[in-house]
Amino acid sequence: MEGIYGTCSFSSVPRFLIFLLFFFLFTSTVVVVSLPEDSSAIISRFRQYLRINTAHPNPDYSPAADFIFSQAKTIGLESQSLEFVKSKPVILLKWPGTNPDVPSIILNSHMDVVAVENNKWSYPPFDAHIDEAGNIYARGSQDMKCVGMQYLEAIRRLKNSGFQPVRTVYVSFVPDEEIGGRGGAEKLAESEEFQKMNVGILLDEGLASTNETYRAFFAERSPWWLVIKATGSAGHGSKLYDNSAMENLMKSIESVTRFRAAQFDMLKAGLKEAGEIISVNMVFLKAGTPSPTPTGFVMNMQPSEAEAGFDIRIPPTVDEKLVEKRIEEEWAPSSRNMTFEFIRRKVPVLPDTDGYKPWLALLEGAVKKANGKLGRPEVLPLSSDSTYYRLRGLPAIGFSPMTNTPILLHDHNEFLNQVEYLKGIEIYESIIEAYTSYTEHTRNAASTDEF
């Protein structure tokens, strides 16, 4: 059959793609997409996981942990729960390899999801509704319950086929990634249990691709959550002061805005990728104490304090000291009665690219084998649990197998099409097979000059 993937036989085409081919050939109206029986079971398990509400600010991880343990049992994986922080379990599944002396692989995902505004969604965010186009609407459908379940479905297929990995495979389901990972991935990375796992490579979340090319990330920007505070004279709202708190803060905001615009211009002009610029966004503004009245507010008092919060993302290639200097001298100078503090500050990590080359080459080959295409390695513009492992010198690759999909993590109406989800399982099946079969004897066959 001649098609977008070249000449091939029906025996080499994934079953769900054959079904879709006949579906579009013999139907001309839009109806609810029906899947083959085995694919329907896979989608059903995914929806079951999506329906477990693990949203912040108060995620309940117990139902999610129970579900994961039940899946591990049906697949035949060893399992354990580590609780470094009370009520925040780290779930570890294990598929032993034939050579325990070879460094293992860890497939990481997080169980928690961000909060939702229910009235902004077209469908209830924890119903996992499927529309006529086959889109599954749910919080976590992209970020990142999809990847966690794709790991398990890919392993289920490999085990059913009789495949035996050389390297041991660990699958980790961690809590609290969305609030920094300190109660989950950070604790695991620092633990004695992790040292015993002898991990050689970690796979974690990436981003969806809006075209047909998958995206891979070898590094990421680090979050700096900055609060700038200004002080000045308090007084009547009609009086003019030099260097009032609001005036001082506005000068800082104007300086930040000019810097942001310059960075954004480089992105819009295509001079840099999103992961290569310093992004700055003001996320809160607090000042003043308006007094309510029966008819509105009295606003006749100038505040003595004003503050603003900024979410800054620093690429690993940027000199931290230059950013610090800008903050001290331009954004929050003491000469304007200003102070600043970091609510959160992760150290940017620039990985040793030589350690990534064989793994990225294997990833590219595995994606190609599964009839996909991998783009050039990128810096993830977001922050993930991978940071804690890169800080320990481990190669960590971000990869979420979603193509032709809008990036909707943390957005209203987050969805993933069921066909993309099923295709992603086949991609991971190919990746896990390649990674677990890779040893020192095959090192020379895996190299890339993509960096």
C-alpha positions as CSV (number, residue, x, y, z in Angstrom):
1,M,0.0,0.0,0.0
2,E,1.5,3.4,-1.0
3,G,0.7,6.1,1.5
4,I,2.2,8.8,3.7
5,Y,4.5,6.3,5.4
6,G,5.8,4.8,2.1
7,T,5.3,1.4,0.6
8,C,4.3,-1.2,3.1
9,S,2.2,-4.3,3.6
10,F,-1.0,-4.4,5.6
11,S,0.7,-6.6,8.1
12,S,3.1,-3.8,9.1
13,V,0.4,-1.1,9.4
14,P,-1.0,-0.5,12.9
15,R,-4.5,-2.0,13.3
16,F,-6.2,1.2,14.3
17,L,-4.7,3.0,11.2
18,I,-6.2,0.3,9.0
19,F,-9.5,0.8,10.7
20,L,-9.4,4.5,10.2
21,L,-8.5,4.1,6.5
22,F,-11.6,2.0,5.8
23,F,-13.7,4.3,8.0
24,F,-12.9,7.4,6.0
25,L,-13.2,5.5,2.7
26,F,-16.7,4.2,3.3
27,T,-18.2,7.0,5.4
28,S,-19.0,10.6,4.3
29,T,-20.7,12.0,7.4
30,V,-19.3,12.9,10.8
31,V,-20.3,10.4,13.5
32,V,-18.9,9.3,16.8
33,V,-15.6,7.4,16.0
34,S,-15.8,3.7,16.8
35,L,-12.7,1.8,17.7
36,P,-11.7,-1.8,17.4
37,E,-12.4,-3.8,20.6
38,D,-8.8,-3.8,21.9
39,S,-8.4,-0.1,21.3
40,S,-11.7,0.6,23.0
41,A,-10.4,-1.1,26.1
42,I,-7.2,1.0,26.0
43,I,-9.2,4.2,25.7
44,S,-11.5,3.0,28.5
45,R,-8.5,2.6,30.8
46,F,-7.2,6.0,29.9
47,R,-10.5,7.7,30.6
48,Q,-10.7,5.8,33.9
49,Y,-7.4,7.4,35.0
50,L,-8.5,10.9,33.7
51,R,-11.7,10.7,35.8
52,I,-9.7,10.5,39.0
53,N,-9.6,14.0,40.4
54,T,-6.0,14.8,41.4
55,A,-6.3,18.6,41.0
56,H,-4.6,21.1,43.2
57,P,-4.9,22.7,45.7
58,N,-5.9,19.5,47.5
59,P,-5.2,16.4,45.4
60,D,-6.2,13.1,46.8
61,Y,-3.6,10.6,45.5
62,S,-5.1,7.4,47.0
63,P,-7.5,6.6,44.2
64,A,-4.9,7.3,41.6
65,A,-2.4,5.0,43.4
66,D,-4.9,2.3,43.7
67,F,-5.7,2.5,40.0
68,I,-2.0,2.3,39.1
69,F,-1.4,-0.7,41.3
70,S,-4.4,-2.5,39.7
71,Q,-2.9,-1.9,36.3
72,A,0.5,-3.1,37.4
73,K,-1.0,-6.3,38.7
74,T,-2.8,-7.0,35.4
75,I,0.3,-6.3,33.4
76,G,2.6,-8.3,35.7
77,L,4.8,-5.6,37.1
78,E,6.4,-5.4,40.5
79,S,5.2,-2.4,42.5
80,Q,5.8,-0.4,45.7
81,S,4.8,2.8,47.3
82,L,7.3,5.2,48.8
83,E,6.0,8.0,51.0
84,F,8.6,10.6,51.6
85,V,5.9,13.1,52.6
86,K,2.7,12.1,54.3
87,S,-0.2,11.5,51.9
88,K,2.0,12.0,48.9
89,P,3.0,8.6,47.6
90,V,5.6,7.9,45.0
91,I,4.5,4.9,43.0
92,L,7.3,2.7,41.6
93,L,6.7,-0.1,39.1
94,K,9.4,-2.5,38.0
95,W,10.0,-4.7,34.9
96,P,13.2,-6.6,35.6
97,G,15.7,-6.8,32.8
98,T,17.8,-9.9,31.9
99,N,21.0,-8.0,32.8
100,P,20.6,-6.3,36.2
101,D,24.2,-4.9,35.9
102,V,23.3,-2.7,33.0
103,P,22.0,0.8,34.1
104,S,18.2,0.9,34.2
105,I,15.6,3.2,32.6
106,I,13.1,5.2,34.4
107,L,9.8,6.4,32.8
108,N,8.5,9.3,34.9
109,S,5.1,10.9,35.0
110,H,3.2,12.9,37.6
111,M,-0.2,12.1,39.0
112,D,-1.3,15.6,39.9
113,V,-3.0,18.1,37.6
114,V,-3.6,21.9,37.9
115,A,-6.8,23.4,39.1
116,V,-9.8,24.0,36.8
117,E,-12.4,26.7,36.3
118,N,-15.4,24.4,35.7
119,N,-17.5,27.1,34.1
120,K,-14.9,27.8,31.4
121,W,-15.0,24.2,30.1
122,S,-17.3,22.9,27.4
123,Y,-17.5,19.5,29.2
124,P,-16.9,18.6,32.8
125,P,-13.1,18.4,33.2
126,F,-13.1,15.1,35.0
127,D,-15.7,13.3,32.8
128,A,-13.2,12.4,30.1
129,H,-15.9,13.3,27.5
130,I,-15.3,12.2,23.9
131,D,-16.7,14.4,21.2
132,E,-17.6,13.4,17.6
133,A,-14.1,14.1,16.4
134,G,-12.7,11.6,18.9
135,N,-11.2,14.3,21.2
136,I,-11.0,13.3,24.9
137,Y,-11.7,16.4,27.1
138,A,-10.2,16.2,30.5
139,R,-7.7,17.9,32.8
140,G,-4.5,15.9,32.5
141,S,-5.3,14.6,29.0
142,Q,-2.1,16.3,27.8
143,D,-0.4,17.2,31.1
144,M,0.4,14.4,31.7
145,K,-1.8,11.4,32.5
146,C,-1.6,10.5,28.9
147,V,2.1,9.7,29.0
148,G,1.8,7.7,32.3
149,M,-0.8,5.5,30.7
150,Q,1.0,5.2,27.4
151,Y,4.0,3.8,29.3
152,L,1.9,1.1,30.8
153,E,0.0,0.2,27.6
154,A,3.3,0.0,25.7
155,I,4.8,-2.3,28.3
156,R,1.6,-4.4,28.3
157,R,2.0,-4.9,24.6
158,L,5.7,-5.7,24.8
159,K,5.1,-8.3,27.6
160,N,2.2,-9.9,25.7
161,S,4.5,-10.2,22.6
162,G,7.1,-12.1,24.7
163,F,9.7,-9.3,24.6
164,Q,12.4,-9.5,27.3
165,P,14.2,-6.2,28.2
166,V,18.0,-6.3,28.8
167,R,17.8,-3.2,31.0
168,T,15.4,-3.0,33.9
169,V,12.5,-0.6,33.4
170,Y,11.1,1.5,36.2
171,V,7.9,3.4,35.9
172,S,7.4,6.2,38.4
173,F,4.2,8.0,39.2
174,V,5.0,11.0,41.4
175,P,3.0,13.7,43.3
176,D,3.2,17.4,43.3
177,E,5.0,18.2,40.1
178,E,2.6,21.1,39.4
179,I,3.8,22.8,42.6
180,G,7.5,22.2,42.2
181,G,8.0,18.5,42.8
182,R,9.5,18.9,46.2
183,G,7.3,16.2,47.8
184,G,7.8,13.8,44.9
185,A,10.5,13.7,42.3
186,E,13.0,15.7,44.4
187,K,12.7,13.4,47.3
188,L,12.9,10.3,45.1
189,A,16.0,11.6,43.3
190,E,17.7,12.2,46.7
191,S,16.7,8.8,48.2
192,E,18.7,5.7,48.9
193,E,16.1,3.7,46.9
194,F,16.9,5.7,43.8
195,Q,20.6,5.1,44.2
196,K,19.9,1.3,44.3
197,M,17.9,1.6,41.0
198,N,21.1,2.3,39.1
199,V,19.3,4.6,36.6
200,G,21.1,5.4,33.3
201,I,18.5,7.4,31.5
202,L,15.2,9.1,32.4
203,L,12.2,9.9,30.1
204,D,9.7,12.5,31.3
205,E,7.1,14.9,29.8
206,G,7.5,17.2,26.8
207,L,5.1,19.2,24.8
208,A,2.5,18.5,22.1
209,S,3.5,19.4,18.5
210,T,1.1,21.4,16.3
211,N,2.4,19.6,13.2
212,E,3.3,16.1,12.3
213,T,6.8,16.2,13.8
214,Y,7.4,14.9,17.4
215,R,9.4,17.1,19.8
216,A,12.2,16.1,22.2
217,F,13.7,18.2,24.9
218,F,17.2,17.7,26.4
219,A,17.1,20.6,28.8
220,E,14.6,23.1,30.2
221,R,14.2,26.7,31.4
222,S,14.3,27.2,35.2
223,P,11.6,29.1,37.1
224,W,12.4,32.1,39.1
225,W,9.4,33.4,40.9
226,L,10.3,37.0,41.9
227,V,8.4,39.4,44.2
228,I,9.3,43.0,44.0
229,K,8.2,45.3,46.8
230,A,8.2,49.1,46.8
231,T,7.7,51.5,49.7
232,G,6.9,55.2,50.0
233,S,5.0,57.8,51.9
234,A,1.4,57.2,52.8
235,G,-1.0,60.0,52.5
236,H,-4.2,61.6,51.1
237,G,-5.1,60.6,47.6
238,S,-5.0,64.2,46.3
239,K,-1.4,64.9,47.4
240,L,1.6,64.5,45.1
241,Y,4.7,62.7,46.4
242,D,8.1,62.0,44.9
243,N,8.9,58.3,44.9
244,S,5.6,57.1,46.2
245,A,5.3,53.3,46.5
246,M,3.0,53.1,43.4
247,E,5.3,55.3,41.4
248,N,8.4,53.3,42.3
249,L,6.6,50.0,41.5
250,M,5.3,51.4,38.1
251,K,8.9,52.3,37.1
252,S,9.9,48.7,37.8
253,I,7.0,47.3,35.9
254,E,7.9,49.6,32.9
255,S,11.5,48.3,33.0
256,V,10.4,44.7,33.1
257,T,7.9,45.3,30.3
258,R,10.6,46.7,28.0
259,F,12.8,43.7,28.7
260,R,9.9,41.3,28.0
261,A,9.1,43.0,24.7
262,A,12.7,42.7,23.5
263,Q,12.8,39.0,24.3
264,F,9.3,38.5,22.8
265,D,10.4,40.3,19.6
266,M,13.2,37.8,19.1
267,L,10.7,34.9,19.5
268,K,8.2,36.4,17.1
269,A,10.9,37.2,14.5
270,G,12.1,33.5,14.6
271,L,15.5,34.5,15.9
272,K,15.2,32.2,18.9
273,E,13.0,29.4,20.1
274,A,10.8,29.6,23.1
275,G,13.2,27.7,25.3
276,E,16.1,30.0,24.4
277,I,14.7,33.3,25.6
278,I,14.1,34.7,29.1
279,S,10.4,35.0,29.6
280,V,8.9,37.4,32.2
281,N,5.3,37.6,33.0
282,M,3.6,39.6,35.8
283,V,1.3,37.2,37.7
284,F,0.0,39.3,40.5
285,L,-0.2,43.0,41.6
286,K,-1.0,44.0,45.2
287,A,-1.3,47.5,46.6
288,G,-3.7,49.8,48.5
289,T,-6.7,49.3,50.8
290,P,-9.9,50.6,49.3
291,S,-12.6,51.0,51.9
292,P,-16.1,49.7,50.9
293,T,-19.2,51.9,51.3
294,P,-22.9,51.2,50.6
295,T,-22.5,52.7,47.1
296,G,-18.9,51.6,46.2
297,F,-15.4,52.3,47.4
298,V,-13.6,55.2,49.0
299,M,-10.2,55.5,47.2
300,N,-8.6,58.5,48.9
301,M,-5.5,57.0,50.5
302,Q,-2.1,56.4,48.9
303,P,-0.5,53.1,50.0
304,S,2.9,53.0,51.7
305,E,3.6,49.6,50.1
306,A,3.1,48.0,46.7
307,E,4.3,44.7,45.3
308,A,4.2,42.7,42.1
309,G,5.0,39.1,41.4
310,F,6.8,37.8,38.2
311,D,7.2,34.4,36.7
312,I,10.6,34.4,35.1
313,R,12.0,31.5,33.1
314,I,15.7,31.2,32.6
315,P,17.3,29.2,29.8
316,P,20.3,27.0,30.9
317,T,22.5,29.0,28.4
318,V,22.0,32.3,30.2
319,D,24.5,33.7,32.8
320,E,22.5,33.9,36.0
321,K,24.6,36.7,37.3
322,L,23.6,39.0,34.5
323,V,19.9,38.4,35.3
324,E,20.6,39.1,39.0
325,K,22.4,42.3,38.1
326,R,19.4,43.5,36.0
327,I,17.0,42.8,38.9
328,E,19.2,44.6,41.4
329,E,20.0,47.6,39.3
330,E,17.0,48.2,37.1
331,W,13.9,46.2,38.3
332,A,14.3,46.6,42.1
333,P,17.0,49.1,42.9
334,S,17.4,50.0,46.6
335,S,17.8,53.7,45.5
336,R,14.0,53.6,44.8
337,N,13.2,52.1,48.2
338,M,12.7,48.7,46.7
339,T,13.4,45.2,47.8
340,F,13.0,41.8,46.2
341,E,12.9,38.1,47.1
342,F,12.6,34.8,45.3
343,I,9.6,32.6,46.2
344,R,11.1,29.9,44.1
345,R,14.4,29.6,42.2
346,K,15.6,26.6,40.4
347,V,19.2,26.4,39.3
348,P,19.5,26.3,35.4
349,V,21.2,23.0,34.3
350,L,23.1,22.9,31.1
351,P,23.5,19.1,30.4
352,D,26.6,17.5,28.9
353,T,25.3,17.0,25.4
354,D,27.7,14.1,24.7
355,G,25.8,12.0,27.2
356,Y,22.6,12.6,25.3
357,K,23.7,11.9,21.8
358,P,23.2,8.0,21.8
359,W,19.9,8.3,23.6
360,L,18.5,10.9,21.2
361,A,19.7,8.8,18.2
362,L,17.9,5.8,19.7
363,L,14.8,8.0,20.2
364,E,14.9,9.2,16.6
365,G,15.3,5.7,15.3
366,A,12.5,4.3,17.4
367,V,10.1,7.1,16.4
368,K,11.0,6.5,12.7
369,K,10.4,2.8,13.1
370,A,6.9,3.5,14.4
371,N,6.3,5.7,11.3
372,G,6.9,9.0,13.0
373,K,9.3,11.9,12.6
374,L,11.4,13.5,15.3
375,G,12.4,17.2,15.2
376,R,15.7,18.8,16.4
377,P,16.3,18.5,20.1
378,E,15.0,21.6,22.0
379,V,15.1,23.3,25.4
380,L,11.8,22.9,27.1
381,P,10.3,26.3,27.8
382,L,8.6,25.0,30.9
383,S,9.9,23.3,34.1
384,S,9.5,19.7,34.9
385,D,10.7,17.0,37.4
386,S,13.6,16.3,35.0
387,T,15.6,19.1,36.7
388,Y,16.1,17.0,39.9
389,Y,17.7,14.2,37.8
390,R,19.8,16.5,35.6
391,L,21.2,18.1,38.8
392,R,22.5,14.6,39.7
393,G,24.2,14.3,36.3
394,L,21.6,12.0,34.7
395,P,20.5,12.5,31.1
396,A,16.8,13.2,31.0
397,I,14.7,13.6,27.9
398,G,11.3,15.2,27.7
399,F,9.0,13.6,25.2
400,S,5.2,13.5,25.0
401,P,4.0,11.7,21.8
402,M,1.4,14.1,20.5
403,T,1.4,15.5,17.0
404,N,-1.1,17.7,15.1
405,T,-2.3,18.8,18.6
406,P,-2.8,22.3,20.0
407,I,-0.7,22.9,23.2
408,L,-3.4,23.0,25.9
409,L,-1.6,22.2,29.2
410,H,-3.1,24.3,32.0
411,D,-5.7,25.7,29.6
412,H,-9.4,25.4,29.5
413,N,-10.8,22.5,27.4
414,E,-7.6,20.5,27.5
415,F,-8.0,17.6,25.2
416,L,-6.1,14.8,23.3
417,N,-7.5,13.0,20.3
418,Q,-7.9,9.3,20.9
419,V,-6.1,8.4,17.6
420,E,-3.1,10.5,18.7
421,Y,-3.2,8.7,22.1
422,L,-3.2,5.3,20.5
423,K,-0.5,6.2,18.1
424,G,1.6,7.5,21.0
425,I,1.4,4.0,22.6
426,E,3.0,2.5,19.5
427,I,5.7,5.2,19.6
428,Y,6.5,4.3,23.2
429,E,6.5,0.6,22.5
430,S,9.2,1.2,19.9
431,I,11.1,3.5,22.2
432,I,11.1,1.1,25.2
433,E,12.1,-1.8,23.0
434,A,15.1,0.3,21.6
435,Y,16.2,1.7,25.0
436,T,16.0,-1.6,26.9
437,S,18.0,-3.4,24.2
438,Y,20.7,-0.7,24.0
439,T,24.0,-1.8,25.7
440,E,27.7,-0.9,25.4
441,H,27.9,-3.3,22.5
442,T,25.5,-1.2,20.5
443,R,26.9,2.2,21.5
444,N,28.7,2.9,18.3
445,A,25.5,2.4,16.3
446,A,23.8,5.2,18.2
447,S,25.2,8.6,17.6
448,T,23.8,11.9,16.4
449,D,25.1,15.4,15.5
450,E,21.8,17.1,16.0
451,F,23.1,19.4,18.8
